[in-house]
Amino acid sequence: MLEIRTYPLGPIQTNCYVVYNREGECLVIDPGEEGDRIIAEIEKTNGKPLAILLTHAHFDHIGAVDRVRNHFGIPVHIHEAEHDWLGNPDLNGSSRYPGLPLVKNKDADQFLQEGELNIGPFQLEVRHTPGHSPGSVSFVFKEAQFAVVGDTLFKGSIGRTDLPGGDTKTLLQSIHDKLLTLDDEIVVYPGHGPSTTTEEEKDMNPFLNGFS
């Protein structure tokens, strides 16, 4: 049995997720900002983090990567298509917004590939879902019936495609092939805003007409 906790963080309120098992081991997904808060929340539960997983490397999803990584001594996983984005403000987008700090992290420790992924006792599926960015991925926890999809799909909307490497046709194809093929009951946890289900998005999402 898994438990997922949601923490909207930073000026853009990016959702950071922490997925726990019964033993208190956990995975940290998209620590975008407020690293000290993430650490405090995990330590409050006596959690034992095993890894950081990144849906993609835009600045609002990676701002606290090194703070959390260094504190717990855990590896960072990202898709290889964005292997050099973590430390490059021009690629991760932090240089586009004057007044916000430039995000420069160390390189990732592991590269994600499409397919099954085992981290300690956690079993999940990585689905490459490009379109919002070239290395966007979704993490599917089939037994627990939920998926963390980053900025690929939102409740009633889809990810933006006007950033470097974005492409609307590719994004819609990713959603159709990799997300709408999941069971209708799968709960979808996006990078911003509330959760939804694949069934709800098939029925109600105006951007997906013709794909359901």
N, C-alpha and C positions, 0 to 999 in steps of 0.2 A: 504494500500500500504506500503510495507516494502522496506527499502534500506539497502544493506549490503556493508560495507567498509572493505577493506583488508589492513592489516599492517604486512609486513614481518619483523620479529624482531629477534635480537640476532645473534650469530655467525653462526647458522644453518639456519637463515632466515625462521623461523617457522611462518606460517600465523596465526595472530590473527585477528578475525573477530568481528566487532561490527554491530549488526543488529538494525536499528532504525525504529520506526513507525512515523506517521505524527506528533504526539505530541512531538516527541523528546525523548520519552522513549526508552531505548535500553537494549540489552543483550550483554554481553562481552563473547566471546567464545575463549578459549585457550590463555590467556595472558601469553605468554611463556617467555618474557624478556622485558626489557626497560619499566618498569612500569610507570616511569614518563612521557614517551612519550605517552603511552596509555591514561593516565589521562589528559595530555595536549590536545590531539586530541579530547577527549570527551568534555572537558570543552570549547574548541574552538567552538563546535557546540551547546553549552548549553544543552548537552545531560543529560538525567536523567537515569542512570543505575539502573536496577532492580535486576540483578543477574549475576553471573559468571557461565557459563556452560563449562564443560571440556569433550572433546571427549575421553581423556584418560590421564594418569598421568605420562607420560615420562617427564623428566626434562625440555626438550625444549618447552613443552606446558604449564608448570606450574610455571616457574621461577618468574613470577611477580604476582602470585595469591594473596599473602598476602598484597603486596603493594597496589594493586587495591582494594581488599576487604576492607582493613582498611580505605583507603581514602574515599570511597563512602559508607561504612557501609552496604554492600550487601552480601547476602549468596552465598556460593559456592556449586554447584551441581556436583556430580560425581557418576559413577556406583559403587555399593557396592563391586564388585569384586576387586576394587582397593582402598578401604576405608583407608588402612594404607600406601599407597604409597606416599601421599603428603609430609609426614615428614620423609620419610626413603630414604636416598640417594642410598642405595643398591638396593631398589626396583624401584625407579624412574630413576635410571641409572646415576645420576650425579656423583657417586663415580667411574664410569668406565673411566672417562676422566680427567687425571691429568691436572691441569692448569685451569680447570673450577670450579667455586664455587659449593660447595655442596648445594643442594636445600632442604630446610627444611621448610615446611609450616605447619600451624595449620591444624587440621582435617577439612574435609568438613562439611558443615551445613546440607546438604540434599543429600539423595541417589536417583539416577535416576533408574527408572524401565521402562521396555519396555511398550510402549503405548503412549497415549495422555498426553501431559503436558501443563498446563496453568500457566503462570507466568504473573500476571497482565493482560493486554489486549492481550498478545502474546499467540497464540495457535500453537503448534508444535507437532510433533511425534518423540518419542525417539525409535530408532531401535538399539538393541544390536548387534554389529558387531565384535565379538571377532576374534582373529587370529593374529593381530599385537600385541595385548596385551589382557589379559583376560577380562578387563572391557571396551574395546573400544566400543563407541557408535557413531551413526550418528544422526544428528538433521535434520529432514525433515520439511520444511516450505511449505506445500502443496499448499496453496493458492498463495503464492509468487513464486512457482515453482523453489525452490532451496533447496539444502541439503548441510550441512557442515559435512564432513565425516572423519575428522582427517587423520590418516595415514593408513586408510584401502585401499583407492583407489586413484591413481594419474592419471594424464593425460598420457596415454601410459604405465602405470606401476601399481604396487601394493605395499603395505607396506612390509617392511622387517619382517622376522619371526624368526630371529636368536637371539632375545633378550629373557630374561626370560618370560615364559608364552606364547611365540609366537608359532604358528603352521600353516604351509602352507595350509594344507587341510582344517582346520577350517576357515582360512582367505578366501580361494576361495569359500567355502560354504556360508560364510557371504555375500560376494559380490554377489553371484548368487541369494541367497534367499532374501536379504534385500535391495540391491541397484539396481541390474539389473531389478528388478520387478517394479521400479519406472517408471513413464512416460518418454518416450524418450526425451522430451523437458526439463526435469529437469536439471538445471545447478548444477554441482557438484563442491563444493569448498573444496579442499584437504588441508592437513596440511602443505604442501610445494608445491611450484610451481603454475602454472596457473590453472584456472578453466577449466572444460570440461563439457560434457553432457553424460548422460547414453547411448544415441544412439551412440555417437562417440566411447565410450569405448567398446560397443558391437561389433562395426564394425572394430576398429583399434587396440585395446589393445592386444598385442601378448601373454600376460599372461592369457587371458581369452578365448582362443580358446577352443571350445567345451562347453562353458558356455552361449553363446549368443542364 
